[in-house]
Amino acid sequence: MKIEAAVVRNSDDPMTIEALDLEEPRAGEVRVAVVAVGICHTDMGMWKQELPVPQPVVLGHEGAGTVEATGAGVTKVKPGDRVAMTFNSCGYCPSCVDHDISYCHEFFPRNFFGTRSDGSSALSLRGEPVHGNIFGQSSFASHALCHERNVVRLPDDMPLDLAGPLGCGILTGAGAVMNALRVAPGQSIAILGAGSVGLSAVMAAKLVGAGPIIAIDRNTERLALARELGATHAIALDAIDQADPLVRALLPNGVDHVLDCTGVPALITQAVAMLAPRGVCGIVGASAMGSRLDADLVHVMSGGRTIRGIVEGDANPDAFIPLLARLYLDGRFPFDRLVRFYPFAQINEAFADAAEGRAIKPILRMAGTLSEGA
């Protein structure tokens, strides 16, 4: 079928909206009519080749919409179902068997290589392949071909306009707190970076009864929002090396948990330094390939401190995305306060606003697809 999609042909050029051909779903695949799709920092990294993906390519990995068609063998969803799309996984590696699917041994091939497992792409232009299958969906498009493993049914009353970011950015921040770090009531947490991931972590920390909840950023407007969303303290940094002493001025023994959402190695060094004995530093911010961490090994060893990477919030999307949707609908997880909507045609403007800090979580709406109440 003919679809409209935003195509990256060169990392230095704007995306162009083009009419492409999309194959019918194969076995295990699901075609979704996209209602809206979030923009994530990872999309920018792929566009600009910080995370090298083949070009030309259709990006987008926070899509939500309605199932139109399914391939052979699909039983999880059916045409008409309202769904979010999330990251893809293989289903048979040791991590997937252990239900730790965000650590799938094939995570990079299944999400970043721009093809199906057999090397094919479902997208083409006049017979020439265009890379797709980014995060198993490539949802910067009117229609996306995803997989049974990475499509999740939504509650019937969840607005589809909002639901897309639950598949990655919002899931990552909330899941880091609730699933990976398992922050307990009364435990302290410092969150470095007040973007969509960090602010989702703030809301999750409030949900689980953490405290103090310390938000750290350079942007004072975002810190003010963090306070409104549940942070008990907000620290505006003028210099990276201020982070540890400013936190210890509040908590002399250090914090139980630190979540880095920046990917800045020097700031992660500060994050490890501010840990209390037995404290855990979780890293969700994407650093440049080859980045190194400078940590005081005696500090880490002698206090039983832990440093760990976190991918996609350690989430089982089939359970966690509906949970976050229900928490939102119950008024307990107001992630809509992070959102700014754009028409799909303004995709390049939305990326520019995100890069310049004018938008926390841009969401692109497809024409004629506004959901009720959004």
C-alpha positions in Angstrom: 0.0 0.0 0.0 1.0 3.6 -0.4 1.9 5.5 2.8 3.4 8.8 3.8 6.7 8.7 5.8 9.4 11.0 6.9 12.6 9.9 5.3 16.2 10.6 6.4 18.4 10.6 3.3 21.4 12.4 4.7 22.3 13.2 8.3 22.9 16.9 7.4 19.6 17.3 5.6 16.0 17.8 6.9 13.7 14.9 6.8 11.4 14.8 3.8 7.9 13.5 3.8 7.6 11.1 0.9 5.0 8.6 -0.6 6.5 5.1 0.0 5.3 1.6 -0.7 4.7 -0.6 2.4 4.5 -4.4 2.0 1.6 -6.4 3.5 2.3 -8.0 6.9 4.3 -11.2 6.9 3.9 -13.9 9.5 4.1 -12.4 12.9 3.8 -8.8 11.7 1.1 -6.2 12.4 0.2 -3.1 10.4 -0.8 -0.1 12.4 -2.5 3.0 11.2 -0.4 5.6 13.2 -2.4 8.2 15.1 0.6 9.9 16.8 4.2 9.3 17.4 6.6 10.7 20.0 10.0 12.2 19.3 12.9 10.7 21.4 16.5 11.8 21.8 17.5 8.4 20.3 15.7 9.4 17.0 18.0 12.5 16.8 21.0 10.3 17.5 20.1 8.0 14.6 19.3 10.9 12.3 22.7 12.5 13.0 24.6 9.2 12.9 25.7 9.2 16.5 23.9 5.9 16.5 24.7 4.7 13.0 21.8 3.3 11.1 21.7 2.8 7.4 20.2 5.5 5.1 17.8 6.2 3.5 15.7 5.3 6.5 12.4 6.0 8.2 12.9 6.5 11.9 10.3 6.8 14.8 9.9 4.4 17.7 7.1 5.8 19.9 4.1 5.2 17.7 0.5 4.6 18.7 -2.5 3.9 16.6 -5.0 1.3 15.4 -4.3 -2.2 14.1 -5.4 -2.5 10.5 -4.1 -5.9 9.5 -2.1 -8.9 10.9 0.1 -11.5 9.3 -0.2 -15.2 9.8 0.0 -16.6 13.3 -0.7 -13.3 15.1 -3.1 -13.8 18.1 -2.1 -11.0 20.5 -4.0 -8.3 18.6 -6.6 -8.0 15.9 -7.8 -5.3 13.5 -9.4 -2.5 15.3 -7.4 -2.8 18.5 -5.9 0.4 19.9 -2.2 -0.1 20.5 1.2 1.4 21.4 4.4 0.2 19.8 7.6 -0.4 21.7 11.1 -1.9 21.3 11.6 -5.2 19.6 13.2 -8.4 20.9 13.8 -11.9 19.7 11.9 -14.0 22.2 14.4 -16.9 22.5 17.7 -15.7 23.8 18.6 -16.2 27.5 17.5 -12.7 28.4 14.1 -13.0 26.7 13.6 -16.5 28.2 14.2 -14.9 31.6 11.7 -12.1 30.7 14.4 -9.4 30.7 13.6 -8.6 27.1 15.2 -5.1 27.2 18.5 -6.9 27.4 17.7 -9.1 24.4 21.0 -10.5 22.9 19.7 -9.2 19.5 18.6 -5.8 20.8 20.7 -3.9 18.3 20.0 -5.9 15.2 16.2 -5.9 16.0 16.0 -2.2 16.7 18.8 -0.3 14.9 19.9 -2.3 11.8 17.0 -1.0 9.6 15.9 -4.3 8.2 14.0 -7.4 9.1 16.1 -10.4 10.4 16.4 -11.7 6.9 17.9 -8.4 5.7 14.7 -7.2 3.8 12.8 -4.0 4.3 9.1 -3.6 4.0 9.5 0.0 2.7 10.5 1.0 -0.8 10.2 3.9 -3.3 9.8 3.0 -7.0 11.3 -0.4 -6.3 14.3 0.8 -4.4 14.5 -0.3 -0.8 14.2 2.3 2.0 15.4 1.1 5.4 12.7 0.5 8.1 12.0 -1.7 11.0 13.6 0.8 13.4 12.7 -0.4 16.9 10.5 -2.9 15.0 8.2 -0.1 13.7 9.6 3.0 11.9 6.6 5.0 13.0 7.4 8.4 11.5 4.8 7.4 9.0 1.1 7.2 8.4 1.3 3.4 8.7 3.9 1.2 10.5 4.7 -2.5 10.2 5.6 -3.8 13.6 5.8 -7.3 15.2 3.5 -9.2 17.5 6.3 -9.0 20.2 6.5 -5.2 20.2 2.8 -4.2 20.0 0.8 -3.6 23.2 -2.9 -3.2 23.6 -4.0 -0.1 25.4 -6.9 0.6 27.7 -10.0 1.7 25.7 -10.1 5.1 27.3 -6.4 6.0 26.8 -6.0 8.8 24.3 -4.0 7.5 21.3 -2.5 11.0 20.8 -0.6 10.6 24.1 0.1 6.9 24.2 3.2 6.7 21.9 5.9 7.9 24.4 4.7 5.2 26.8 6.6 2.8 24.5 10.1 4.3 25.1 10.9 7.6 26.8 8.2 7.6 29.5 8.6 3.9 30.1 12.3 4.3 30.5 12.2 6.9 33.2 9.4 5.4 35.2 10.6 1.9 34.7 14.1 2.8 35.9 12.7 3.9 39.3 10.0 1.2 39.7 11.5 -1.8 38.0 15.3 -1.4 37.8 16.2 0.5 40.9 13.1 -0.7 42.8 13.1 2.5 44.9 11.3 1.9 48.2 9.2 4.3 50.2 11.3 6.7 52.2 14.5 6.1 50.1 16.2 9.1 48.6 16.9 9.6 44.9 18.7 12.1 42.8 17.7 12.4 39.2 20.2 14.0 36.8 18.5 15.6 33.8 15.0 17.0 33.8 14.0 16.0 30.3 11.1 13.6 29.5 12.9 10.6 30.9 14.1 12.4 34.1 10.7 14.0 34.7 9.0 10.6 34.3 11.4 9.3 36.9 10.4 12.2 39.2 6.7 11.2 38.8 7.5 7.6 39.4 9.6 8.4 42.5 6.6 10.3 43.9 4.3 7.4 43.1 6.4 4.9 45.1 6.8 7.2 48.1 10.4 8.1 47.7 12.0 11.0 49.5 13.8 13.2 49.3 13.5 13.4 45.5 16.2 15.7 44.1 16.0 16.9 40.5 19.2 18.3 39.0 19.5 20.2 35.8 20.7 23.5 34.3 17.3 24.5 33.0 15.4 26.4 35.8 12.1 26.2 34.1 12.3 22.4 33.9 13.4 22.3 37.5 10.3 24.3 38.5 8.2 21.7 36.6 10.0 18.9 38.4 9.0 20.5 41.8 5.4 20.6 40.6 5.5 16.9 39.5 6.9 15.7 42.8 10.6 16.7 43.4 11.1 17.8 46.9 14.4 19.6 46.0 15.7 21.1 42.8 19.3 21.9 42.2 20.4 24.2 39.3 23.9 23.4 38.2 26.3 26.0 36.9 29.2 23.5 36.8 29.3 19.7 36.7 31.6 19.4 39.7 29.0 21.1 41.9 26.6 18.1 41.8 28.1 16.0 44.6 28.8 18.8 47.1 25.4 20.3 46.6 23.6 17.0 47.1 25.7 16.2 50.2 24.8 19.6 51.6 21.3 18.2 51.7 22.2 14.6 52.6 25.6 14.3 54.1 25.7 10.5 54.0 24.8 10.5 50.3 21.7 9.3 48.4 20.3 5.8 48.2 19.7 6.0 44.4 21.0 8.2 41.6 19.5 8.0 38.1 21.6 9.6 35.3 19.5 10.7 32.3 22.2 12.8 30.7 24.9 10.4 29.4 27.6 12.9 30.4 30.5 10.9 31.8 31.8 13.7 34.1 28.3 14.0 35.6 28.0 10.3 36.0 31.3 10.4 38.0 29.6 12.9 40.3 26.6 10.6 40.5 28.7 7.7 41.8 30.5 10.1 44.2 27.2 11.1 45.8 26.0 7.6 46.6 25.4 6.5 50.1 26.8 3.2 51.3 24.9 0.4 49.4 23.6 3.1 47.0 22.9 2.3 43.4 23.6 4.5 40.4 21.5 3.7 37.3 22.5 5.0 33.9 19.9 5.5 31.2 21.4 8.5 29.4 23.0 7.5 26.1 26.7 8.4 25.9 28.8 8.7 22.8 30.3 5.4 21.6 33.6 4.8 23.4 32.9 7.0 26.4 34.6 6.0 29.7 33.6 6.4 33.3 36.1 7.7 35.9 35.0 6.3 39.3 36.8 6.0 42.6 37.1 2.3 43.0 37.7 2.4 46.7 34.5 4.5 47.1 32.6 1.9 45.1 34.0 -1.2 46.8 34.2 0.0 50.4 30.6 1.1 50.5 29.1 -1.8 48.6 27.9 0.7 45.9 26.5 -0.4 42.6 26.8 1.1 39.1 24.4 -0.4 36.5 23.1 0.3 33.0 19.3 0.4 32.5 17.7 -0.2 29.1 14.0 0.6 28.5 13.4 0.7 32.3 13.8 -3.0 32.7 10.2 -3.1 31.6 7.9 -5.9 30.4 5.9 -3.6 28.0 2.9 -5.8 27.9 2.4 -5.2 31.6 4.1 -1.9 32.2 2.6 0.2 29.4 -1.0 -0.6 30.4 -0.1 0.1 34.0 1.3 3.6 33.2 -1.7 4.3 31.0 -4.0 3.4 33.9 -2.0 5.5 36.3 -2.3 8.4 33.9 -6.1 7.9 33.6 -6.4 7.8 37.4 -4.6 11.2 37.6 -1.5 9.8 39.3 1.0 10.0 36.5 0.4 13.3 34.6 3.0 12.8 31.8 0.8 14.9 29.5 2.3 17.9 31.2 5.6 17.1 29.3 3.9 17.0 25.9 3.8 19.5 23.1 1.8 18.5 19.9 2.9 19.2 16.3 1.3 18.3 13.0 3.3 15.5 11.2 4.3 18.0 8.5 6.2 20.0 11.1 8.5 17.1 12.1 11.7 19.1 11.4 10.4 22.0 13.6 9.5 19.6 16.4 13.1 18.2 16.3 14.5 21.7 16.4 12.4 22.6 19.4 13.4 19.5 21.2 17.1 20.1 20.5 16.9 23.8 21.7 14.9 22.8 24.9 11.7 24.5 23.8 9.8 21.2 23.9 10.3 18.4 26.5 8.4 15.7 24.7 7.2 16.5 21.2 4.4 14.3 19.8 3.6 14.4 16.1 -0.1 14.0 15.2 -1.1 12.5 11.9 -3.7 14.5 9.9 -7.3 13.7 10.8 -6.4 11.5 13.7 -7.1 13.5 16.8 -8.4 11.4 19.7 -11.2 12.5 22.0 -10.2 14.7 24.8 -6.7 15.3 23.6 
